[in-house]
Amino acid sequence: MIDLRSDTVTQPTPEMRQAMAQAEVGDDVLGEDPTVLRLEQHVAEMLGKEAALFVPSGTMGNQLGVRVHCRPGDEFLCESQCHIYHYEQAAYAQLFGIATQPIETPHGLPSIEQLKPRVRGSDFHHARTKLLCLENTHNRHGGVVLDYDALAELCAWSAEAGLARHLDGARLWNACAATGRSPAEWAQHFDTLSVCFSKGLGAPVGSALAGPQALVDEARRVRKALGGGTRQMGILAAGALHALEHHFPTMADDHAKADALRAAIADAPHLEVEQPGPQLTNLIFFHVDPEWGTAAEFAHRAREQGVAMFDLDPTRVRAVVHRDLTMDDVHQAGEILQRIARG
Ligand SMILES: Cc1ncc(COP(=O)(O)O)c(C=O)c1O
């Protein structure tokens, strides 16, 4: 099976498993796991922040990010297709009494003009608007890299408007590989960021929330309340450290493979590849012409022929390229998809 369902299906390499097996560990709830401490310091440095906290998942990183900026009765602004709003069960509302205003955009980045009327004043009839959340790269907008200059301008405006900024940087590594900009360069526009090691970087588990020390301390408290205080977590942190050191530098390879698959799909009849921006990464979204059939039928036929993908909408399929695929796998997948599209 050529598995294009997600970059989360990546397997730890033998070298990563070895690094994990040999990790020096301690009780992380007591602050005594040297490998976790090393990872947290390394991530904070990479992102140019005071501190970072290792968490089990991107979802927890995001929810802690929202929670450290907002209290019950507060709200945050976000893009309507973002992971925090679309895929995290409104956990901010379930767990913390926080509301949101989602904003529709064509390619993932709201404009200042869109945000201006959404920031509410001090009238006590309203929720208090406290935070702007962005996502880069943007998953449901096709893995697009947000435009750097527009993002910088939006974040500067948000700061002036009194909004904190949180980035869902689950795939920030891909944005860095696609643009040549460092993690810290992107991160400087945000107060807090969540980044994932378990997606394109290929570690089995883990994410981190980075930001100012006081907010990371608060996040550590909330993580404990959510049952996320864990003990000899260094075994997992070692996988993340290995991924940052050995896999992050090769991330652009995934984009080259994705370009090849994108080209093959674009050549197929009845399929239309989304081009949400000039800088594309490892996610490919394409539309299936209803004359051919539904996206679900297309994904089903592909799976029967050895290519696994998710249909996300009635006409839309997502294919994700990752480090466990070779260029040959990608060429083979492209040929299979073309054959199915031809009927
Ligand atoms: C953009 C984005 N943010 C956050 C997450 C959540 O990560 P996790 O599955 O580790 O909770 C994902 C997961 O795919 C994602 O794509």
The ligand as an SDF file (V2000), in Angstrom:
LIG
                    3D

 16 16  0  0  0  0  0  0  0  0999 V2000
   -2.6310   21.7540   11.2900 C   0  0  0  0  0  0  0  0  0  0  0  0
   -2.7860   20.7680   12.4010 C   0  0  0  0  0  0  0  0  0  0  0  0
   -2.7980   21.2140   13.6610 N   0  0  0  0  0  0  0  0  0  0  0  0
   -2.9360   20.3850   14.7080 C   0  0  0  0  0  0  0  0  0  0  0  0
   -3.0650   19.0250   14.5210 C   0  0  0  0  0  0  0  0  0  0  0  0
   -3.2860   18.1450   15.7110 C   0  0  0  0  0  0  0  0  0  0  0  0
   -2.2590   17.2700   15.9530 O   0  0  0  0  0  0  0  0  0  0  0  0
   -2.5090   15.9300   16.8010 P   0  0  0  0  0  0  0  0  0  0  0  0
   -3.1210   14.9590   15.8690 O   0  0  0  0  0  0  0  0  0  0  0  0
   -1.1370   15.5630   17.2580 O   0  0  0  0  0  0  0  0  0  0  0  0
   -3.4160   16.2870   17.9320 O   0  0  0  0  0  0  0  0  0  0  0  0
   -3.0540   18.5080   13.2240 C   0  0  0  0  0  0  0  0  0  0  0  0
   -3.2090   17.0590   13.0120 C   0  0  0  0  0  0  0  0  0  0  0  0
   -3.2060   16.5500   11.9210 O   0  0  0  0  0  0  0  0  0  0  0  0
   -2.9280   19.4080   12.1350 C   0  0  0  0  0  0  0  0  0  0  0  0
   -2.9430   18.9820   10.8650 O   0  0  0  0  0  0  0  0  0  0  0  0
  1  2  1  0
  2  3  1  0
  2 15  2  0
  3  4  2  0
  4  5  1  0
  5  6  1  0
  5 12  2  0
  6  7  1  0
  7  8  1  0
  8  9  2  0
  8 10  1  0
  8 11  1  0
 12 13  1  0
 12 15  1  0
 13 14  2  0
 15 16  1  0
M  END
$$$$
